[in-house]
Amino acid sequence: MSSDLPHNLPIQNVLSLLGEFDYSEVPKSDRYIHLWRFDDRTVITIPNRARVHRAVLRSALIQGRILEKEFTERLKGAISVSGKESIIAHVDILGFKSLLDEAKESELRFDELLNHYHKALRSAFSRIKSVTEMRHKYDWKRISHVRVYTDNLLFVSELGWQTGGESEFGRTIDEIAMYQLELAIEGFFTRGGAVIERAYCDEVTVFSPALMDAAGIEKRALFPRIILEDSAREKLRRYLEWYNNPAFCHFNDMVVIDPDGTWFINYLYVLRWFSDDMMDWTEYCEEEIPAYGGPYHPEALCQLHQHRDHIKKRLAEFKDNPAIFRKYLWLACYHNWFCSTYFSEDGDVRIPDVGTELMFTGCLVAKSRINHNDR
């Protein structure tokens, strides 16, 4: 049975919290503490020890007819908390300010933008929820706290102590990529960065020194990509030392390196991963995909086409604005590289007439050639 109750809690904390539920201590024996509530004469008995074990505390709550959820909510404000080494990503949406400026001109435009954006976020949250629920079946820890305020997205995920936090790091990268993809296929392209920093996060508080440089993180990304800052890149490098064969390294596809030396999240890889899973599933079930005989799942191709069309639209929209155009030109190059690398048997997914090609490199393949001072 999962629980938010701590394994052991100081007896003074327990007595103080039970007092908030109107329980008062009555003269105690050497071995037990007795508390009772005057209005209904309910009695709680717990061992007189320095710390209260979770099972004993749960029994006390049952005796006192106190909901565990209500007790744990009060507990959060009564005990000290501490920061943990975490991966933190701060992300914003490219060009969102101009969308908001347009939205202020009329209620209709405001609601149109709100509903479009809300739909994209709900879709992203739904996708992540389905993945985390599946992981809960295997008793895996919840991955990220996610906060959204207007066009800013914040991810905070505590790294575990087992395997140096590699599994939490990897699953958080996957989660961020899924958010980024869901927003992109709705036409919202994101930029930002991920760092490793001590942090604390719960339903009320997000606390970390890394957030003081949130604007700097976004600016350093430059293009519509989520980059790994120095601390995150160095952490990943340590994980990469454990692998010799790219086939066994999940990071080699999920984190790639720009020709300028920047490590960033390869969010489109979620589509290849989805396509392979769905094709394997239909083969396992001996089902056929109607009116389709290619090597990729049609839904993955549909989303890749949506991604392509949004970029083409932005390239045409900003052709006379060099500063913005170059951001979408980079995105077009990334899209085409991805299609050539992971969807090469479908000739319709690339963006034609881009005029520029960029070649990105898997982080494990490139690690021996990357100097530790490169960005």
C-alpha positions, 0 to 999 in steps of 0.5 A: 500500500503506497502512502505519503506518511513518513516511515518514522516521525518524531513523537513531538510532531505527531502529538502537535499534529493530533492536537490540531484535530482536538486531541489532548494528552491525558496522564501517560504511563511509561509505555503508552501515550493516551490522547482523547477528544472531549466532544466524542470521547474518542481515544488514541493510544500510541507507544511512548517512544521517541519516534512513531513508525508509519504502521503505528501512526496509521493505526492511530489515525484509524483509532481517531477517525482521521483521514490520512490525506488530511493528516499528511496535508497538515504534516507538510507544513509541520516538518522540515523539508530539504532540497535534493539534487534535481534536473530542472528545465525552464522552457518558454514558447517562441513568439508567444509575446506577439500572440498575447499582444494580438490577443489583447486587441479583442475578447474573441482573439484572446479566447481563441488563443487561450483555447488553442494553447489550453488544448495543446497543454491538456494533450501534453498532460494527458500523454504524460499522465498515461505514461506515468500511470503505466510506470506506477504499475511497476512501482516507479517513482513519479517523474516530474513536478510541472508548472505552467504560467502563461508561456513558461513551463517548469519541470523539476524532477528529483534524481534518485541515489540508485545508479547516480540518478540515471533512470530519473534523468532519462525519464525526465528527458523523455517527459520533457520531449513529449511535452515539447512534441505535443506543443510543436504539433499544435504550432507552439515551438519551445526553447529553454534549457535543463540544469542539474541543481539542488531544488525542492518542489511540492504542490505549493513551493518551487525553490532552487537557485537555478531559477534565478537565471531562467531568462539566461537559460532561455536566451542561451538556447537561441533556437527552438530547442531545449539545451543541456546546460553545463551541469546537465551535460556533465552529468550525462557525460558520466552516464555515457561512460557506462556505454560502448554500444549506441544500440544500448544507450537510450540517450544517444537518440534522445539527446543529440549535438548540434554542429555548433556543439550544443547538446539538446533534446531530440524531441521528434524521436518520440514519434519514431519510438511511438511508431515502432511501438505501435507497429510492433503491437499490431504485428503481435496482435496480428492486426492490419493497419487499414489502407497502409503498407509502409514501415511507419505507423500512420499516426506518427507520420500524420504528426510529423506532417503537422510539424512540417506544415507549421514550420513551412507556415512560419518560414513564409510568415517571417521571410522578411524578418531575418532574426526570426526567420533564422530560428525557423530555418534552424528548425527546418534543418532539424526537422529534415535531418530527423526525417532523413535519419529516422523516417528515411523511407517516406519521401513526403515528410521533409521540408523542400527548398530549405537550401541548408543542411545541418548534420546532428550527432548522437551524444554517445557517438560524439562523446570521444570527440567533444571537448569538455569545454565545448558548449 
